[in-house]
Amino acid sequence: MNSNSKPILEVNGVSKSFGGVEALREGSLNLFPGEVLAIVGANGAGKSTLIKIIAGVLTPDRGHISIRGTKITRQDHSVGFIRQMGVEVVYQDLAIVPNMTAPYNLFLGRIPKKFGIFVDVKQMQAKTREVLAELKVETVQSLKRPISEMSGGQQQSIAIGRAIAWGKEIVILDEPTAALGPNETQQVERVINEIRKRNTATILISHNLDQVFRLADRLVVVHQGHTSKEFLRNEVTIDELVKAITTG
């Protein structure tokens, strides 16, 4: 992260209520190019609401977000528009199609055609190899097998690769290793570090605080609907972070 750079994402005082319950109150944060920002908090603290507002799934009742200095209006605040602005989310379920190959999953919604009618499989395979090489994923043996036959770490790598393959500048990772074993977790963490080298900004949501300390440059704590605390990774201990999560 370049401390002299301007934020690529600014979240300014966003609030959201559901009926009489205020799930998020005046949530604010900045995200800079090339950094990994961890958002941590207890279950029900408001993390999901905050992320859904950033992703365009929810429109805030108050406040706004800005991307590359452009304020997102209420009329434009949608998943499609936020994606056009360079934000992609990799949810916990990965949104992959199990019986399709890695290239088909990478190109979901973007299948290239030859002569207007034939699927350009060679182009898809070449792009997939390029993305995997860029992320230094070397364990995918075949691009012709269904993605369901790959390990969880490989599937997560494909999902992350899909997020950055089309020029996305901000990637949100929702519990990216929650269901993975130690070796697969290491693989995904290596991929996240490769994203950082591309100067892509990453928001990481994780309950694994050891992982947060391995990966994050900064940490934002959400407590009872507030973005209550912010720390640089090297300025806080795990015990201090746990205290902030539990007491605000």
N, C-alpha and C positions, 0 to 999 in steps of 0.2 A: 504494500500500500504506500502510495506517495502522499505524505502528510500535507504537501503543498497543493494537491489536486483539489478540484471542486467536487462536491458530492455528485454522484451519478443518480442517486435517489434521495429525495428528501420527503420525509413523512412528518406532517405538521399538524399536531393537535387533533388527530382523528378520533372520533367517538362513534360508538354504535350501540343501539339498544334493540332488544327483542322483546316486544311487549313492555312490561314494566321493569325489565332487567337490563341494566346498563353493562354490557359485556366488556366494553372498552371505553376508557375515559382519557381524552387528551393524550393519546399515544403519539410519540414523536421519536424519530431516529434519522440519522444520516447514513448513507452507504457510499463508500468510495471505490473507484476502479481498482481492481486487483486485490481487494481485501476479502477476508472471510469474516463475516459478522454473525456471531451466534446469538440467537434469541432463546432465552431459557426462562423457565417458570414452572410452577406446579400445574397439575391438571386443572383445567377450568380457570386459569389465571387470565386468559385473554389472548394467548399466543395465536391460536387458530384464527380468531377474529381479525387480529392485526395482519396476519399473512394473507387472509382472504381479501382484505381491503387492498393490500399491495398488489395482489394478483388480479384484481378487478372482479372477483366473484361477488364481493359485497361493496356497496356504495356507502361511504361514511355519512352519518347524520350531520356531523360537523367536521371541519378540518378538510385537508386535501393532501394529495401527494404530488410531487413534481419529479419528472424524469428528464435528466440532462437540462435542467433549468426550465422545462415546460410544465406549467401547472395543468394537471388533468382536471377538466371540468366535470361536473356531475353528469352532463349529457354524454361525455366521452368515456366515463368511468365504466368500462366493461372488459371482460376477458379478452375479446378480440382486439380492442384498441390497445390495451396494456401489452399484449403480445407483439403487436406491430411496433410498439415503442421499445422492444428489445428485452422483455421480461418473460422468462419461462419458468414453470414450476414442475418439479419432479416429485409427485406425491408418493406416499408410502406404497400404494398398490401398483405404482410404475406405469399404469395405463398401457400395458403391452398386450399384444395378441398372441397367446401361447403357441398356436399352431402355425404361426408365420415365422419366417426366417428373420435373422437380425437385420438384413437390408430392408426387408419390407416393413419392419417395425421402425427403423430409422426414417423411412420415407412415408410414414403414415400421413395421408392427406396431401402428399406431394409426389405421387408415383409418376416418374417420367415416362414418356411414350416415344417410340420410334414410328415414324410415318403416320403419327396421329392415332394409331390403334394398338401397337404392340408395346408391351412393357419392356423398358430398357433395363434388363437385369444386369448387364455388364456395368452400366453407369452406376446403378445402385450399389453393386458389390465394390466397385472402385472407390466410391465415396465413403462407404462403410469402412473399408480398410484404411482410408486416409484419416478418418476420424479416430479410429481405434489406435492407429499409429501415433497420432498427435497426442492422445491421452496415455500413450505407452501401455496400452492393454495388449498383451502378447499371448494371452492364454486362450483366445477364441480359435478353435481348431478348424471349424468349418462354418462357412456362411450359408451353406445349403441345408443345414439342419434346423428344425423348429427351435425357436428360442426357448421353449419349455424344456429342452434337453440340456440347456446350459445351466451353469451354477447360478446361485442367487447373486453372487458378486459380478458375474459376467452380465447377467440381465440388468443389474443396476448400472453397470458401466455403459451398456447400450442406451438405457433411458437417459443417462446424463449426457452421453454423446449426442443423442437426438436433440437435447435442450440447447446445446452449443453449436450444433452443425450448421445452423441457419443464421449465424451472425448475432446470436443473442448476447447481450452485454451484462445481463443480470440473471442469475440462476438461483432459484429458491429450492432448497433440498429439505424435504420433510421427513425426518427420521430415516436417513438413507441407509443405515445399517442395522435397523432395529431387529430384523429377522435373520441376520447373517451370523455365521460363525467367525472365529478370530481371523482365519486366513482370508476369508472373503471381505471382512471388514478392513483389513490392511489394504487389499486391492482397491476398494472404493476410496479409502482415504488417500491413496496415491493418486487416484484420478482427481480428487478434489484439489490436491496440491498442484496437479498439472493445469487445472482450470485457472488457478491463481497465477501461474506463469504466463497465461495468455492475456492477463490483465482483465479477465472477466471477474465481475464482482459476484460474491456468493453470500446468500443468507442461509445459515444452517440452523435448523430446528432439531435439537437433540436432547434427550434426557440423560445421555451418557456424558457425564461431566469430564471424565478422563479424556474422552474423544474431543470434547469442546476445547480442553486445554491443549490438546495436541494440534488442533487445526485453526482455531480462531485467532484473529488479531484483536478483535474487540468483542465485548459481551454486553448485551442489553438484557436486563431483568424485567420481566412482566410480572407484576404482583397485584392481584385483585383488580385487574382492569387498567392498571397504570404501568407505563414504562418507568419504573421506579428508580432504577439504578443503571449506570453504565460504567464499565471498567475496561481498561487495557488488560490484555491477558497477563502481562508480566507485572501487573500492579495489584493483583488479587490472588488469594489462595482459595483452594477448593472449600475450605471451611468458611471463609468469608463469603464466598458465593452462595453456599448452601444457606447461610444465615439471611442473605439478601433475598433469596428465593422464598424462604419460609416466613420471614417477618417484614420484608420490604425495606 
